[in-house]
């Protein structure tokens, strides 16, 4: 997931800039975003320096992985995040339903769906617990009769 913050509309209000930067960093951490694009604009470079000072504060720097400056457009910064992967939440169910796991088509994290009852079962749909991407799990039976699952992104048009 990528987030974007354009500072053009608030370039002259230091307080709003601080709040906007803090809010986008908080949102990136909360939503497990991998990248935030910050657009201070080209101008004199003063706003970009201010943004870099903000990002270099120890309490802010601890929340992201690295910063890149756009080589093609020097009025743009990219902040990259690495998030700790939480342990998957296991439901405490008394039923012993066999489960199939597959790698999320977006982030590679493990997604799990109930095993199909027969060879003609429809694909399972599940949102990744890590990145939130919708996955369609397709089932196939290998030569030994084991059920295997594979995931692909499933963005349905609304």
Secondary structure, DSSP 8 states (H G I E B T S, - for coil): -EEEEE-GGGTT-HHHHHHHHHHHHHHHHHTT-SEEEEE--SSSSHHHHHHHHHHTSHHHHTT-SEEEE-SS-TT-EEEE-------------SS---EEEEE-TTT--EEEEE--SSTT---EEEE-TTT--EEEEEEEE-TTS-EEEEEEE-----
